[in-house]
Amino acid sequence: MPELFEVEFVNREEELQRLRDMCAGKHEARILLIKGEEGIGKSWILRCAYHEHRHLPAALMDLALQYGQDPVELVTGFKEQIIGVDWTGVDQVLAESEAASYPVDFQGYDQVKLLQRITSYFSLDEMRTLCFNLEIDMDDLGGEGKTGKARELILYMSRRTSGLDMLVGEIRRERPNLPWDELSMLSSRATVYLAGTDDTRAKGLQLQRLAEAVVHALNTFTPEKPVLILLDTYEKGTKSVVQWLGQYFLPLIRQGELAGLLVVIAGQEVPTFDREWRIYVNTTELTGLLEPAIREYWVLRRKQPETALEFARTYSKGIPLMLAQMADNADELSKDRMD
């Protein structure tokens, strides 16, 4: 179960109440979209919702990590987290998909941690240098932005003999002081399967069958006892995952399927829906905290001096993550002085 942040933020009650109302069947909305800039509190809301409704079957997945790489991995995440469901039909489709795919061996490395290390400690230009040193033209890799390029670099090197050893060796040479030993594979999946066919029609049929199999498995849930799917960092999902959600899976809600499914999607970008979806979709855009909420967090919850409140408000611009980091830094400084 995902852990809650140690110190709760404030003033996100409206968004949590919307989800409570959805779970209670008080309105017809089945999809809640939460949009906002980095650090504004989207992930915290999803984690709060997950813990508050832990009596319900649920899946909480971050599309910036392995779940956003491929629809098969996304559905595998559903299977791993939503218990008490007969996934037999999904297993059959996945087995057929695996037979028509090629394996990608991560060679003993935790691909998720490797992706996090590269995106956290290398700029896009530094990644281009990494690729140059490995005799790869980064422009030939798929993916968009730093995370997309890093993900595709890992996949590319995983298909070469000892390729990830070469990649890890290069990034260790560039950043020798980081804890690279933590990259060894522990509980993460050692192998994933990527589609091996270039037949667009065949791929579309495969994705449609996968969506239908998931729907069949989840149709046992009812509005009185729903299942929650919480998707974080939507903008980091690959094109294939976004396409599967938008073209194959979510439209089945509007077609009368999945009566017991509630979906919350959070990100700096979120899906767009036309007017025909208006009764099914509820959208909220988070903004920075206002002065009363900043005061409550800074003075009452974090026990920081009110004399520093104006500085905190101005510098953080009401962004919860920035405010929390400022309070953490103040605590560390106070501790150092006491020592």
PEGIPE-V894301 format. One record per run of one state. SS is the DSSP state (A for helix, B for strand, O for the rest). FROM is the first residue (numbers start at 1). LEN is the number of residues. If there is no record, write none. Layout:
# PEGIPE-V894301
SS:FROM:LEN
SS:FROM:LEN
This chain:
# PEGIPE-V894301
O:1:12
A:13:11
O:24:7
B:31:5
O:36:6
A:42:11
O:53:5
B:58:5
O:63:3
A:66:3
O:69:2
A:71:11
O:82:6
A:88:12
O:100:1
B:101:5
O:106:3
B:109:1
O:110:1
A:111:11
O:122:2
A:124:10
O:134:4
A:138:3
O:141:4
A:145:14
O:159:4
A:163:12
O:175:5
A:180:4
B:184:1
O:185:6
B:191:5
O:196:4
A:200:19
O:219:3
B:222:1
O:223:2
B:225:1
O:226:1
B:227:6
O:233:1
A:234:3
O:237:2
A:239:11
O:250:1
A:251:4
O:255:6
B:261:7
O:268:7
A:275:3
O:278:3
B:281:5
O:286:5
A:291:11
O:302:4
A:306:11
O:317:3
A:320:19
O:339:1
